[in-house]
Amino acid sequence: MALFVGVVEIDCGTLILIGLLTRLAITPLLVDICAALYSTKIITLAQIAVWSTPHETRPDISMLFGPVFPLLVGRSNELRVRSTSLRIWR
């Protein structure tokens, strides 16, 4: 299981950094993050105090919402943005 998670994170992270298949690469990462949240935080919610779990979950929730923005927006076209901003200033 750890090998699968490592391969998914490295391969999909590389695809996102390069900008290839961004939306397709984010989907397995979201599944991976949700599985990690379930296995580490949701299950411990019943075992440990209710008030400490939201405090410990904040970074994980932030990591969950991080890939949602590129999923909605897609790949950024820096060259197009730079060229249009140069045209405005000329």
Sequence and secondary structure as in RCSB ss.txt:
>XXXX:A:sequence
MALFVGVVEIDCGTLILIGLLTRLAITPLLVDICAALYSTKIITLAQIAVWSTPHETRPDISMLFGPVFPLLVGR
SNELRVRSTSLRIWR
>XXXX:A:secstr
 HHHHHHHHHHHHHHHHHTSSHHHHHHHHHHHHHHHHIIIIIHHHHHS TTHHHHHHHHHHHHHHTTHHHHHH  
  HHHHHHHHHHHH 
